[in-house]
Amino acid sequence: MDDFVCNKLTEWDLSDFIDRFEDQGIDEENLYYLDDQDINNLITKIGPRAKFKNKLKQLKEEQSSNQEAADVPVPSQHEQQEAADSAQVLPCTGAKGKRKLDLQGESCKGHQPNKQQRDNKTQSYREATILSAVRTIMGSVLKKLPCQDDTKLKNFLRKKINDLKTDKRELIGVFGKTGAGKSSLINAIIEEKDLLPFGEICACTSVMIKVEANPNLNKPKFEADIEFITKEEWKGEIWSMKQFLGDNANEEWEDDEECRDFVEKLSALYGEEWRDKSPESLMDIKYFSEIQEFHQSQRKTLTCGSAKELSTKLIKYTRSSSKHGQGREIRKWFWPLVKCVTVKVPNNDLLQHVTLVDLPGNGDRNKNRNKMWKGIVGDCSTVWIVTEINRAAAEEEPWEILKSACSLMGNGGQCQRLHFICTKSDLIDDPDDDEEDDVCARILQRNVTAKQEVIKKFGKLNQVKKHFQGDCLEVFTVSSKEFLKGKHLKLDETEIPKLQDFLKGLNDCHSVTLNYVSGAFGILSLMQAANSTEGAGKKTHVCAELEKNLSRQLDQVKEAVEGAHKAFETCLTDGVEKSKSSCEKNLNTFLYPPRSGRGFHSTLKCVVQNDGVHKKQHINLNARLALWMTDSIDEEFRKTFPNEEKWGSFNGVITKFSLDTERLIQENQSLKLQLTFLSTEEENIKTKLKEIIWVNKKAIYNSLTETIEEKMLPCYKKAAAFSGDQTLKYMRDTIAEHVRVSKNTMFEEAKAVMLNQLNVLKEKILKTLQETMKESIELSLKTDDNSIPDVPEELEKVKKYYDELKRSSKELDIAFR
């Protein structure tokens, strides 16, 4: 059978169909020509067939991408200089060279690409060419490892080649209240001014919108992938909303924010019909005739030729109707059913490895939508807080968003940078009364003042700062309007180019390319060594030394993790005692606020109906009860699990992990190929462990609040069931009594859960290190396999690429010191 097809089916976990494909004579060439009917005949089961179709589609797109990159010649020195010279006269545009500044005149001179920027662009071009070339080489090498006559080493090599990664995606979370200018900001930065709907039609606060590059080079279209909540979830929401509204008289709805939100949500989809219909009736398929995908539990995809066309189609899924009448032609608004929208933009370099996510500031009542929100916030490496400049420091909402979500971003996430973005910097009083220079000066002076005020305000937020490094905050004062049209400000004074440069830095794929080429170099070194008898007499001695080094390194890792466990236990013990002694007083300040009129009844009702959380008012009773415990652990936790990559977890013990292969190479040149493979394996395993630690550290930190929530759920459910005149009193008494009775066990259990999860992480790290490196040592130095093909030419080419990337990596380190 064709090895390529065999390898792909194995890689896709569809090896059960190898015989079927072989019987039908499917090889690499005709694999790409299979149509739907052919695939239906080959794979009769729906599940595997859908998986195969998706994988084949991805393979075709990847093949097209590789071919286009491979067809691009490496630029000669003369061509590089011409590219640099031409870059000097291009408009200062960032993503696509589309700056619309006819009035800007001299302003572009302030943002000409300097030599370093031109060198970076040439380097990025070169690295893309290298990556494409090495991927092509490894694809051909994979074909040389036939599926027949499988051996342990052959299977190991195939898996290693398939595990080589080429994609690194950075998430940027964009927070800000409705009207702050988030959509306009994103549109300006990526230079698609009509992409995200904005203006007088109100934004919907519950829909998450991701903006990323469209990877399909064959069809450069604007796409929107719309994911809905489930039918069961929506039916549950209808029931909950109608019950909540039923507990409040109609005349109270206007005075209660939660009631107003529910009325708006139900009216968006049903008009006035929801008022006298049951939840079952409101699930009738007639209400969803325009979005059959919702009833079929499928995603809906919109594909358009322009950003403006897509924006128009998106409005009913991401916005709500305006009080001023905008959007009257839209009869139904579907945003209440939308979980997430992913907008894919073609031909945009700024989004190559970056996803911008327009996020609601406070999660959502829907549990799955809220879980997704928490996950995305925790995965953001950068967070943008967007607010209007005129009240940047005084406006409460952006700061409340930051305070309520900081634990999810910092210790409970992986955020390294906070950007506070003050929008609409061009808006000043009476600009027509001043000379042009005076207007510009006033704007710039106000920008300076706004930055100072924001930095001063942030400096007072001790609860927020403990989650981040001291230099994490940067403040920007931007004007999307001036960037696109230009009247008073120079291009760089709008500060949009600064944010574009930041995205370009995140898109730098040097580390991705180096990791891929390094991995490929190691694999090819192992393959070339498989048939070699050179150094056979030294293998036993070198193996013994490597195993001794591995044992010593594992002991150091174990010691570091256990040290962190002891430090956490000490901190948490203190947190438990403070929680026990202070929780009732802390709870009473919440249950009996200074102004607890009729509005607090509604607030508390919402809290107990939503497992201790009120999204709109940024209330989380579980986090409040866990406060002494999180406070006790925060400093030690950030030191143990820093979000900054350069430091490394557990005092850098993973980063320092080494089998001393560099020294062994110098002393055992006859085993250089095998030891080179082990050296690259060290780096690969450290990268893998970093990902494991990041995922687990989020769960470990968040376990404190989650355990408290779990222990509080019975009293929330009991309190939510009350109705009538004494409801507020009964709810208060129920919560207070539950905390009084549970406090001696609840906090101890939260501590035990966290420490247990840390132990689980320790075992996972040690097991991964030991099993991976032990297998690699065994297969490189204790296994002979004459069936492995020689790859001298491939090894030589990849080594040259690897050496080139290592040289450029050192140059980058020097440049940024």
N, C-alpha and C positions, 0 to 999 in steps of 0.2 A: 504493500500500500504506500501511497505518497506520504513521505515523512512529515511534510508540512501540515497536511490535514490531520494526521495522527497527533502531532504535537499540539495543534490548536484545540482539538476535541479534548485532549487530556488536560490542557491548561484551563479550559472552560468547564471542567468537571462534567463532560459529556462523553466519557470514554466508552460507555455502554453502546454507543452508536458507531464505533469504529468499524465493526464488521459490516454493518449496513452500508456505510459510505464506501467501504472497499468493494463490496459486491457490485455497487453501482458505478464503480470506476471514477470516483470523485478525486481529483488531484488539485494541486494549488491553483492551476490556471482556471479550471472550470468551477472551482468553489465560488469565485467572485461572480459567476453568471447564474447562480441558482436563483430561481424566482419563487414566489410564494407557493405555487403548486408543487414544484420540485421539493421544497422543504416540507410541505404537508405530507408528501409521499414518503420521504425519508424518516421523518419524526412524527409519529401519529399522536403522541400525547401532547396536550396543550401546554403544560408547564415547561418541559424541556424545549419544546418548539419555540415558545416565546423567548426563552433564554438564548437559544441559538440565533434567532433573528436579531436580537439586540446586540449580541457579541459580533455577529457578522457585519452589522451596520457600523459598529465601532471600528472593526478591522478595516473596512473600506475607507472610512474617514482617516484613519491613521496612515494607511497606505498612500492615500492622496497627499496627506500632509508631508510624509517622508519624501515622496517623489518630488514635490515642489521644492522642498528644502535641499534635496540632493542635486537638483538641477541648477541650483544657484552656485556659481563658481566662487572659490575663495578669492577675495579681492587682492589684487597685486598692490605693491606699495604705492605705485602711481595712482591706481584706482582709489585707494584709501585716501590719498591726499586730495584727489578730485572731489571725493565725497565730503571730506572735511571742508574744502573750499566752498562747495555749493551750499553746505549747511550754514555757512556764514551769511548767505543772502536770503535764506528761506525766511518766511514770516515766523514770528515767535509764537508758535501755536500750541506746543505740547503734543497732544495725542495725534492729530491728523492734519496739521497745517491749515486749519480752517478759520483762523482768527478773523473776525468780522470787524476789524478796526479801521475803517476807511478814514476816520477822523483823527487817528492817533498820531500820525506823522512820525515824529522823532522818537516816540515812546518805545518802539521796538528795539531801538539801539540799546536800551537798558537791559534787554533780555537776550542778547545774542549768545549762542552757545559758545562757551569758552573751550580752551584746548582739552581740559579734563573731560568735559561733557562729550566732545567729539571723539576723544579716545575711548570713552566708555561705550559710545554707540558702535564704534568700530569693533571693540572687544566683544560686545553683545552679539554682533553679527557673526563674528568669528566663532564664538562659542555655540551659537545655534547651528552653524555649519558642522562643527565638530560633533555635536550631539547627534545630529542627523546621520553623519557618516558612521559613528560608532554603533548607533542603533541598527543601521543597515548591516554592518559587519556581524553583530550579534544575532541578527535574524538569519543570516546565512550559516553561522556556526550552529545554530539550533537545528538547522536542516541536516547537519552532519552527524547528529546524535539520533539515529533511527530508533523507532519504538520497538523494533524486533530485538531479541536477545538482550533484554533489559538487565542491567547490573545495578548494584547499589550506587556506584559512582556516577553512572550515566543518569540515573534518576535524580541524583543530587545536583548534577550540573544543569539538567533541564530546569529544575525548580529554581536554581539560583539565577539563571538567565531570565526566566519569567518573572522573578521577583524584583528585577532591576526597575527602579522607579525614575520617572522623568517629570513628574508634576509636583509642584509645591504651591499650594494656594493659601494666600493670606486673606483673612476675614477682617473687614473694617465695619464696625457697628456704628450706625448714624442715628443718634437720638436727638429729639427736640420736639417741642409742642407744635401743634397745628398752626401753620402760618409763619413759622420761624424761618422758612426759606430752604428747607432740606432738599426738596425736589429741584428747585432752581439751582442750588449749589451743585448737586450731583450732575445735572444737565450741563452746567458750565464747565465743570472739571473735565468731564469726558467729551466735551464739545459736541453734544447732541442736544441742542437747546429745546427741542420739541419732544424729547423722549418721555419723561415722567410727567403726568398731568399735574398742573399747578394752577393757581389763580383763585377765582372766586368760588369754584365748586369745592366744597369742604373735603378735606382729607379724612379718610377713615383711620381711626387710631388703632384698629385691631389687626390690620393686614400687614404682614411682613413682606417687603419687596427686596429681592436680591437682584443686583445688577452685575452681570459678568460678561465675558467675551463669548461669542458664538463660535464654538470650535469647528463647526461644519464649514470648511473652506469651499466645498463644492456648491453650496447654496448660501451665499452671503446675504442672508435675510435677517430682519429684526423678528425675534420670536419672544413669546411669553408663555411660560409653562405654568398653568394655574392648578394648584393642589387644593382640594376641598376637604372640609371636615367630613366625618362620616354621617350617614343618615341617622344612625342611632344617637350620635352626639347632638345633632341638631334637634332631634325630637326631645332629648333630655333637656336641652337649653330652653326650648319652647315651654316645656312643663315648668321648669324652674322660674322662668321669667313671668309666666302667667300667674303662678302661685305667689310670687313676690308682689306683683302688681295687685293681686286680689286682696293682699293683706293691708293695702293702703288705699284710702279713698281716692276717687278720681281727682278731687280738688287738691290733693296733696302731691300729685305727680309732678307738677311744674316746680314745686319747691324742693324736690328730692332729685339729686343728680343721677342716682342709680335708676330711679324710675324713668327719668327722661331718656337715659341711654337705652333702656329696654323698649320703650315706646318707639324710639327712633329705629332700633334694630328690627323690630317686628313690622313696623310700617314700611320700611324700605322694601321688604320682600312681598308683603301682603296688602299694602294699602291700609284700608280700615277694616278689612275682612277678619283680621285676627281677633278683634274684640269679642265677637260672639261665636267663635268656633273653638272646638276642642283641639288639643295637640294632635290627636289622631287625624282629624279632618284637615289640619294644616300641613299634613305630610302627603296629601293627595298629589299624584304625579302631575296634575294640571298646573301646579304652581312652579314646576321645574321643567316645563316643556322646552325652554330655551337653553337649558343646561342639563341635557340628558346624562352627561358625564357624571354629574353629582349623584343621580339615581343609580348609575352603573358602577359607582365607586372607582371612577377613572379620572385621570387628569385631562384638562382641556388645554390644547395648544393653539395659540394664535400666531399666524405667520404673515408678515407684512413686508412690503418693499421699502417702506420709509418709517422713520421714527414717529412722524406725526400721525400716520395712519394707525400705527400700533397704539399710540397714546390715546387716540379717540376710542378705539375698541376696548382699551383697558379701563376706561373711566368707571363703568358700571360694576367692575370687580374690585376697585381700589378706593373709590371715593363715595361720598354720600351727597344727597341732594342739598342744594344751597337754599337758605332762607330767602335769598334775593331772586330766586327763580331760575338760576342757571341749571341746565340739565333737565329742563321740563320735558324735553322730547323723549327722555328715558323713562319708561313706565315702571321698570323694576330695577332695583339695585341689588346685586348679588354679593356684595362684600360681607354680609353676615355669615355666608357659607364658606368663605375663602380662608384657607389656612395659610397659604404662602404663594407668592407670585415670583417666578424667576424670569427676569427679563434678560435676553441674550442679544448682545450688540455685535454686529459684524465689524471686522477690520479695525479693531481698536486696541492698540498696543498697551495702553494704560491698564487694561483689564486682563491682560494675558495671564497673569498669575494672581490677580486680585479680584475679590468679590466685595462689592459695597452692599451693605444690608441696611435698608431703611427700617428701623425697628420701633415698635410701640414702646413708650417709656416705662410701662408698668406691667408687661405681660398680659394675660387674658384669663377670663373666667373659664373658658373651655380648657379642659385639662391637657389634651393633646397639643393644642395650640400653645398653651403655656409651657409645656415641656419642651417643645421646639424652640420657643423664645429663650428659655433658660439655657438650652444647649448652644444656641448661636451666640448668646452673650458670653458664655463661658469659653467659646472657641475664638473670640475676637482677639487678635494680637494688638489691635489699635481701636480706640473708641473716640468718635467725634461727638462732642456735645454742641449742638447748634442752637443759637439763640440770637434774637435781634440785638444790635449793638446799643440801641438807645437805653436799654435797661439790663445790660449783660450781667452785672453784678447783683442788681436788685431783684430781677425776675426770679420768683421762687421755683417755678416748675423745673427748669434745667438742673438746678442744684438739688432738688428733691429726687430727681431721676438718678443723679450721680450718687447721692447718699443711700438710696434704697437698693441700687444695683451694684454698688462698689464691691461687695463681698463676692458676687457672682463673677465680676470682672477680674478681681485681684487674686486673693488666696483661693477662691473657688473657681478661678478661670486661668487665663494665660495672657492677660492684657499687659503689654509692656509700655504703651504710650497712650496718654490722654491728650487729645487736642480739643481745646475749647474754641469754637469757631463763631465769631461775632459777625452776623450777616448784615446786609443792607447798609454798609458803611458809607455809601454815597448819599444817604438821606440826611440832610441837614436843614435847619430852618432858613428860609428866605435866601436860597442860593442865587436867585436872579438879582439880588440887591448888591452883590459883590463882584469885583473883578475876578477873572478866571483864576489868577494866581492866588487870590485871597480865599476862594472856594476850596482850592486844592489844599492850601495850608490849614484851613479850618478842619477839613476832613482828616488830614494826617495827624493833627494835634489831638482830635477827638479819638482817633485810633490808639494813640499812645496812652491817653488817659484810660480808655476802656481796658487795655491790656494790663495796666497797673492795677486797676480795681479788681479785675478777675484774679490776678495772681495773689493779691492781698486777701481776697475772699477765700480762695483755695487754701491759703496758708493757715486759716483758722479751722479747717475741717479735719480735726485730728482723727476722727473715726474713718475718714476716707483715706487720708495720707498713709496710714499704717499698712494699707494694702499695696502700696506702690513705692518704687524708688524715688528719691528726692528730686531727680531731674526728669521725671516722666511727663510733666505738664508743659505744653507749648500752646500759646494763644495766637490765633490768627484773626485779622480783621479783613473781611472779604466783601467784595461787591461783584455779584454775578452780572448785574446790569452794566457796570462800567467795563467789565472784562469783555462783554459781547459787543457793546456799542461805543464805549469810550467817549467821554465828554470832558470830565474834569481830571481823571487820574491816568497816569502812565500804566502800562501793562503790569509791571512788577508791583506797583502800588496797590493793585486790586488784591494781591496775595493769592489769587487763584493759581498762578504759575508755581508758587511755593508748594501748594498741595499737589500739583501735577508732578513736580520733581520728587515729592515724597512717594507718590505712587510708582514712579519710575524706579526709585530705589528698591521698593518692595518687589518689583517685577524682575530685578536683577537675578538671572537664573544661574549665576556662577556656581553657587554651592550645589544646585541640582545637577548641573552638567558635570562638575567635578566628582560628585558622589556616584553618578552613573558610570562615568569613564573609569573611575577607580575600581568600582565593582567589576566592570568588564575586564579590566587589566588583571585583576586577581583571578577571575574565572579562567581566562586564557592562559595565565601562568600555570594554574593547576592542570589544565588539559595538556599543556606541553610537557609538563613534568610526569604525567601519568605513565608514559612509555619509557621514561629515562631510567637508566640504571646508575647514573652518576650519583655519587655520594651515598650509595646503599649502605656502606659500612658505618656511616655516621648517623643514620636515621634513628637507631635505638637510643643513642646518647641524647640526641636533640629532642626526641619525643619525651624522654624522661625529664629533661630540663623544662620543656614547655609545660608538662603536667604539674611539675613542682611550682612553676610560676603561676599557673592557673589556680592551684590550691591556695597559694599565698594571697593572690588577688581576691579570691572569693572570701577569704577570711577578713580582708580589709573592708570589703563591701558589707559583709555581715556585721562587722563591728560598728561601721558608720550608721547603718540602719537601726541597729539595736540601741545605739547611743541616742538617735532621734526619738526612738520609742520611749526611752527613759525620761528624756527631756519633756516630751509630750505628756507623759503620765504625771509628772510633777506639776506641770501647768494646769492640767485638767483637774487634778485633785483640788487645787486651789479654787478653780472655777466652779466645781461642784459645791464646795462649802459656801462660797459667796452666793451661788444660785439658791441654795436651800434657805439661807438666812434673809435674802432680799427679794425673792420672787413674788411673795404676796404683796409686799409694798409696791413693787414695780407693776404688778397686775392692777392694783387698785387705782394707780394714777391713770391707767388706761380706761378702766371700767367706770371711773367717776371723774371725767374731765371737768374743768372749771365751768364750762358752758355745756351742760348736758341736757338740752331740751329735747323736743320732739325729733330733731334731726339725728341725735345720737341713737335713738331707738332704731332708726332705719340703718344707720352705720353698723351697729352691732349685729343686727339681723343679717346684713350682708356678710359680715365677718364669719359668723357661725355657719352660714349656708355655703361658704367657700373655703372651708377647712382652715379658718383662722386668718384669712387674707382679704383685704379690700384693695383692689387694684387701683381704683381711681384716686383714693386718698393715701396711697403708698403705705398702707397699714399691713404689717405682718406680725401677728401676735406670737407666732411660733418663734420667729427671729428675735422678738423682744424678750421672750422667756429664755432663749438660749444666749442672750447677750453677754452675761458674765462668763460663760464658757468660751464663746468665740473671742471675747476680749482677752481671756487668759492665754489663748493659744496663738493669737494673730502674729505677734512678733517672731516667735520661734518657728511658726509655720512658714512665714515668708523667707526666713533665713534658711530653712531646710529645703523648701521648694521655690526658689526664686524664679520668676517668670523670665528674667533676662538670661538668654541662652549662654552668654559667656561665663556665667558663674557655675552652673551645674548643680544638680540636686545632691543632697547629703554631703555638703561641704566639698563638692567636686570629685567625690570618689569614683563616680561612673566615668567622668571625663578623663580622669587619670588612669583608668584601667588599661593595663598593657601586659602582654606576655614577653615584652623585651625582644620583640622580633627584629628590630633594627640592629641591635648588638649581635644577635645570632646570625643575621645575614652577613655581617662583616666577618664573623668567625667561621662561617660555613658557606662559602661561595658556591660549592657544588650543590647545595640545597636552596639556592636563592629563589628559584621559581616557587617551590612549596612554601617557603617562608614569606614570600611576597603575597601569596594568596592569603596566608594567615594574618598578615598585617592589614590587608584590606578588610578581612572579616572582622577584625577588631573594631574598625571604624563603622562598619555596617551594624554590628551588634549594639554599639553605643547609640547610633541613630535610632535603632528600633527601641532600645530601652528608654530613651528620652520620650518617645511617643507613649510608651506604656506608662511611664511615671506621670506624664501630664494628664492622661485620661484618669488614672487612679487617684491622683492628688486632688482633683476636683471632687470626686465622689467622697474621698476621705473628709475633706473640709466641710462639704455640704451635709455630711451625715449627722452632724450635731443638730442642725435645725430640722432635718427630716425625721430624726428619731423623736424629737419633741413633738412634731406635728402628728406622728403616728400615735403617740401616747395621749395626745389631746383630742383625737378624732371622736372617741365615744362621747365626750361632753359636748362637742360641737353639734353632733347629730341630735343629742338630747335637747340642747338649747334651741336648735332650729325648729323643733317640732312644736314649740309653744305658740299660742295665739291668744288674743283677747287683751283685756285692759292691763293685766299685770305682766305682760310678756317681757318687758324690759327688766323688771325685778327678777323674774324667774331665770332669765338668761344670765344675768349677773351672778345670781346665787349659784347656779349650776356650774359656771366656769370657776368661780372662786373656790367652791367646795372641792371640785376635782383637783385643782392645783394644790390645795391644802393636803388632800389625802395622798396625792401622787408624788409630791416633791421629794420624798426620801428615796424613791426608786427611779423616778424619771430621769434625773440628771446623771445618776450613777450608770444607768443603762446607756445614755448617750455617750458617756465617756468610754464604756466598754466596747460599744460598736465602733467608735473611731479607732481605738487601739487595736481591735481585731482586724479592721481593714488595713491598718498599717502593717500588721503581721502578714496578712495575705499578700500585700505588695512585696514585702521582703522575700517571701518564698517564691513569688513569681520572678523577681529579679534574679535571685540566685539560681533558680531552675533554668531560666532562659540562658543565662551566662554559661552555666556548666554544660548543659546539653548541647548548645550551639557550638561552643569552642571545642568540646570534647569530640564531637562528630567531625568537625573540621580538621582537627589534628589527626584523627584516625584515618580519614579519607585522603589526606594529603601526604601522610608519612607512613601509614601502615597498610595501604591498599595499592596493589598493582592491577592495572586494567589495560591489557593490550588492545582492547576494542575501541578505546578512545582515540579519535583521529588527531593527527598532528596539526597544529595551527601556527606554524612559525611566521607566516606572512601577516596574518591577522594580529598576532601578538606584537610584532614589530610596529605595525601601524598604530595600534592602540597605545603602545608605550610612548610613541612620539607625541601623541595627543595628550597623554597623561602628564608627561614631562612639561609640555607647553602650559597646561593648565596650572600645574604646581608653581611654575615660574610666575605666572600672572597672579596667582593667589598670594605669593610672597610680596609682589609689587603692590597689590592692593593693601596688604597689611601695613606696609611701610607708608603708603600714601595716607592712610587714615589714623596713624598713630598720633 
